Amino acid sequence: MASYDVARNICRGPAFGKVPLLETPEGVCIFESNAICRFIASSARSPLYPPAAATRARIDAWMDAFNTLDTIGPSWLYPMARAYTRSLQSST
């Protein structure tokens, strides 16, 4: 399993054995999709991630909300959606 050597500040692969992982030219390891997206957008001065703090906060809120749904979806959201879909099918 890959790890990050904090004492030496060396990237030895993804933290927690997770991918994706971005290693910058400076050797900084960034994991988690949202962190990688924010880093790239900030580095490239993308119009999709503007410099206005309030706008960035709204973008971050949606990105984090989708991560939450991805985490809780399998145990909470998806069963509810499935039950709702079945109720619609049985009413027709």
C-alpha positions as a printed Julia matrix, in Angstrom:
92×3 Matrix{Float64}:
   0.0    0.0     0.0
   1.27   3.45   -0.86
   1.82   6.09    1.81
   3.01   9.63    2.39
   6.25  10.05    4.35
   5.46  13.15    6.4
   8.9   13.33    8.0
  10.61  13.49    4.61
   7.72  15.21    2.79
   7.87  12.56    0.06
   4.88  11.27   -1.81
   4.92   7.49   -1.91
   1.5    7.09   -3.47
  -2.08   7.94   -2.57
  -3.02   8.63    1.04
  -5.2    5.89    2.5
  -4.44   3.87   -0.63
  -6.94   5.98   -2.57
  -6.85   7.35   -6.07
  -6.88   9.8    -7.74
  -3.63  11.39   -6.66
  -1.88  14.4    -8.15
   1.79  14.97   -7.49
   2.8   18.53   -8.39
   6.16  19.37   -9.97
   7.18  20.6    -6.5
   6.5   17.11   -5.13
   3.34  18.0    -3.21
   0.81  15.15   -3.19
  -2.84  16.09   -3.47
  -5.53  13.46   -3.07
  -9.33  13.64   -3.16
 -11.04  14.65   -6.39
 -12.37  17.97   -5.12
  -8.97  19.05   -3.79
  -7.35  18.17   -7.11
 -10.03  20.06   -9.06
  -9.63  23.13   -6.84
  -5.85  23.03   -7.16
  -5.91  22.76  -10.97
  -8.59  25.43  -11.37
  -6.74  27.77   -9.0
  -3.42  27.18  -10.72
  -4.83  27.74  -14.2
  -6.94  30.76  -13.22
  -9.94  29.06  -14.76
 -13.13  31.05  -15.36
 -14.92  28.02  -13.9
 -13.34  28.79  -10.51
 -13.24  32.6   -10.34
 -11.22  34.63   -7.83
 -14.3   36.03   -6.03
 -14.43  34.34   -2.63
 -18.24  34.18   -2.43
 -18.52  32.57   -5.87
 -15.81  30.06   -5.01
 -17.6   29.23   -1.76
 -20.81  28.45   -3.66
 -18.88  26.22   -6.08
 -17.15  24.49   -3.15
 -20.47  23.96   -1.39
 -21.92  22.13   -4.4
 -18.76  20.07   -4.9
 -18.79  19.03   -1.25
 -22.53  18.35   -1.3
 -22.1   15.93   -4.2
 -19.32  14.19   -2.26
 -21.71  13.81    0.66
 -24.36  12.33   -1.61
 -21.76   9.96   -3.01
 -20.97   8.83    0.54
 -24.51   8.49    1.88
 -26.2    7.66   -1.41
 -25.76   3.9    -1.31
 -27.25   3.57    2.18
 -29.84   6.34    2.28
 -30.6    8.19   -0.94
 -30.58   5.34   -3.44
 -33.01   3.11   -1.52
 -35.42   6.06   -1.2
 -35.16   6.81   -4.93
 -35.7    3.14   -5.74
 -38.81   3.0    -3.52
 -40.16   6.17   -5.11
 -39.59   4.78   -8.61
 -41.36   1.53   -7.68
 -44.32   3.47   -6.26
 -44.63   5.37   -9.53
 -44.5    2.15  -11.53
 -47.14   0.45   -9.42
 -49.54   3.41   -9.71
 -49.6    3.21  -13.51
